[in-house]
Amino acid sequence: MNAWKERRAPNGVQRQDDEREEYERDRARVIHSSAFRRLQAKTQILGVLEGDFHRTRLTHSMEVAQIGRGLVLNLQRKFPKMGDLLPRLEQIETTGLAHDLGHPPFGHGGETALNYAMANFGGFEGNGQTFRILTKLESHTAEHGLDLTRRTLLGVLKYPVPFSKLCRTTIPEADVKSEKLNFQQTWQPPKCYLDSEQEVLNWVLAPISVADKKHFCEYTSAAKHNHGSSLHKALDTSLMNLADDIAYGVHDFEDGIVLRLLTQEHWQEVAQHLDPIWAEKNCLQQIENQLFTRTENSGYSRKQAVGALVHALISSTELKLDEEFEEPLLGWNAVLPEEPKQFLKALKATVSRHVIQLNTVQAATYRGRKIVLSLFEALSAEPEMLLPSSFQLQWKAAKSDHEQKRIICDFIAGMTDQYANRFYERLFLPGHGSVFDRL
């Protein structure tokens, strides 16, 4: 068998008359996983309790999968000789559907809170948790999580460097005194995989030469106050990453318009980075009117504009080769030319500045962060009293304090926003919760 189609479990379940190809089975495993279902109740940008129109982690992941599919189809047309190297459509869909499984409740507020709580126990990072869920925590197999194929795991591996090598060299004391106004910035984790998953990472990279492995895992060094960062991505990861950026930039901008958080003035900030030649080539000259028209057909016009923007970015994507790699899956990457790249960057920056940084959104981030920190403190103090039975068994079987804290972290990271709220209310708010309520 092709090494990239191999799985870790030596004797996986083989059902009679199952005609599915390996990558189709990967996609099915992700779709039917509990971690995937939980994304419907996890924050993307705006909290899931703030309304029922805007994107959640689930709808965002579905859009990333669809855009990834479009990118592959576009590149198959542009580079017909690369057809055997490009991922199968169901494979890139799997990568998009799975890419956010590890994000905790309350978005990046929950992520920084868990990184703070785990400061002395290996840290926490959402992408690293995704890798951990896929390879260890999901219950499709007894020991190997969803036991996905090697190539699918390589595609989900956004940052092939461990936490310990990228974390800044000076870490503040993780105590109450360090919870200052700049908490979110202070405790933002490096983009990485978790050190606890090193063995799995070694297995994923086993078919790669020693030279390629060394080059692929290169990174910029951490400094006293700044994290290091990984430097390379595999082909499938670059496609998924670009699909993620397009979904975030375009679709979250659309949410902002519909919710009246973004106006034509905000679009003007973006339009400064819209190259006129690229815009004309992709028929985007009337995009502003389509986005902000207030007629009875405004929904139709806006959808046509959003579709045009997504199509323009997809059809502009190219393939670029780093000749230092022997392995084509590492050497080739999907990239945007400079003009659309700057436009997408401006879209994302405007969403960040005028939606994510909005004081009401930041208040929700702060609240979520406080809930996660309070839950971690309570569960660490009384794990045998408060942890659900399945996690209690894992906690008791753990061989070190580090492993026990990681189990508590896994439990909280897997919570939906609503579940975390209910758990917090039951512990800390009088009159909430009953012994008959099941959490």
SULNORBEL-V57361 format. One record per pair of residues at least 4 apart in sequence whose ideal C-beta (glycine too) atoms are under 6 Angstrom apart, sorted by sequence separation. I is the first residue (numbers start at 1). J is the second residue. D is the distance in whole Angstrom. If there is no record, write none. Layout:
i: (I,I)
j: (J,J)
d: (D,D)
This chain:
i: (1,20,43,46,55,75,82,87,106,114,132,133,148,161,163,179,182,183,193,197,208,212,233,237,245,246,247,248,262,267,286,289,294,297,311,328,336,350,351,352,353,375,379,382,383,387,399,409,415,424,425,433,7,20,43,55,87,105,118,132,133,148,161,173,208,222,233,256,257,274,279,293,325,336,356,387,398,415,30,104,118,140,141,172,222,256,325,398,426,41,76,104,138,221,379,425,426,46,48,115,137,138,205,220,293,387,115,136,219,220,322,395,398,104,114,135,321,44,75,134,219,290,291,321,44,134,219,383,395,44,218,319,320,394,72,134,290,291,42,111,290,320,40,44,216,423,5,317,318,39,40,287,39,317,69,72,316,391,267,39,69,103,167,68,69,102,166,316,166,102,313,65,68,102,264,380,101,163,379,162,282,65,102,127,161,162,163,164,64,65,101,159,163,159,162,61,190,375,61,123,57,371,378,154,153,254,169,371,150,168,170,119,169,160,161,166,250,160,168,94,98,116,161,168,168,250,95,250,95,166,278,131,132,166,27,43,30,43,125,128,275,23,128,132,135,24,27,35,123,128,131,23,27,30,125,246,23,26,30,161,273,274,160,273,116,159,112,115,122,273,115,112,112,270,270,158,154,270,155,269,155,266,266,242,262,235,253,261,234,238,239,249,234,238,235,35,249,253,245,249,252,256,33,215,29,212,212,216,212,29,209,212,208,26,26,26,22,9,9,8,9,8,7,95,99,7,5,6,96,95,4,4,92,96,87,71,68,68,71,68,67,64,67,64,67,64,63,60,63,55,54,3,45,74,79,74,71,85,70,71,109,113,110,109,113,117,109,113,106,110,121,121,129,124,118,114,104,105,45,105,105,47,48,42,43,41,41,41,38)
j: (5,24,47,50,59,79,86,91,110,118,136,137,152,165,167,183,186,187,197,201,212,216,237,241,249,250,251,252,266,271,290,293,298,301,315,332,340,354,355,356,357,379,383,386,387,391,403,413,419,428,429,437,12,25,48,60,92,110,123,137,138,153,166,178,213,227,238,261,262,279,284,298,330,341,361,392,403,420,36,110,124,146,147,178,228,262,331,404,432,48,83,111,145,228,386,432,433,54,56,123,145,146,213,228,301,395,124,145,228,229,331,404,407,114,124,145,331,55,86,145,230,301,302,332,56,146,231,395,407,57,231,332,333,407,86,148,304,305,57,126,305,335,56,60,232,439,22,334,335,57,58,305,58,336,89,92,336,411,288,61,92,126,190,92,93,126,190,340,192,129,340,93,96,130,292,408,130,192,408,192,312,96,133,158,192,193,194,195,96,97,133,191,195,192,195,97,227,412,100,163,100,420,427,204,204,306,222,424,204,222,224,174,224,216,217,222,306,217,225,152,156,174,219,226,227,309,155,310,156,227,339,193,194,228,90,106,94,107,189,192,339,88,193,197,200,90,93,101,189,194,197,90,94,97,192,313,91,94,98,230,342,343,230,343,187,230,184,187,195,346,189,187,188,346,347,237,234,350,236,350,237,350,354,334,354,329,347,355,329,333,334,344,330,334,332,133,347,351,344,348,351,355,138,324,140,325,326,330,327,146,326,330,327,148,149,152,149,141,144,144,147,147,147,236,240,149,149,150,240,240,150,151,239,243,236,239,239,240,243,243,243,243,246,244,247,247,247,247,251,255,255,207,252,314,319,315,314,328,314,317,365,369,368,368,372,376,369,373,368,372,402,405,413,409,409,409,413,415,356,417,420,364,417,416,417,416,417,418,416)
d: (5,4,5,5,5,6,6,4,4,6,5,5,4,5,6,5,5,6,5,6,5,6,4,6,6,6,5,5,5,6,6,6,6,6,6,6,5,6,5,5,6,6,6,5,5,4,6,6,5,6,5,5,6,5,6,5,5,5,5,6,6,5,5,6,5,6,5,4,5,5,4,5,4,4,6,5,4,4,6,4,5,5,5,4,4,4,4,4,6,5,6,6,4,5,5,4,3,5,5,5,6,5,5,5,5,6,5,5,5,5,5,5,6,6,4,5,5,5,6,5,5,5,6,6,5,5,6,5,5,5,5,6,5,5,6,6,6,5,4,5,4,5,6,5,5,6,5,6,6,4,4,5,4,6,5,5,6,5,6,6,6,4,5,4,6,5,4,4,5,3,6,4,4,3,5,6,5,5,5,6,4,3,6,5,6,6,6,5,4,5,5,4,5,5,5,5,4,6,5,5,5,6,6,6,5,5,6,5,6,5,5,4,5,6,6,6,6,5,6,6,5,6,5,6,5,5,4,5,6,5,4,5,6,4,5,6,6,4,4,6,4,5,5,6,5,5,6,4,6,4,6,5,4,5,5,5,4,5,5,4,5,5,6,5,4,4,5,5,6,4,4,4,6,5,6,6,5,5,3,5,5,6,5,5,6,5,6,5,5,4,5,5,6,4,5,5,4,6,6,5,5,5,5,6,6,6,5,5,5,4,6,6,5,5,6,5,5,5,5,5,5,6,5,6,6,6,5,5,6,4,5,4,6,6,5,5,6,6,6,4,4,5,5,5,6,5,4,6,6,6,4,4,6,5,6,6,6,5,5,6,4,4,6,4,4,4,4,5,3,5,5,4,5,6,5,6,4,5,6,5,4,5,5,6,6,4,6,5,5)
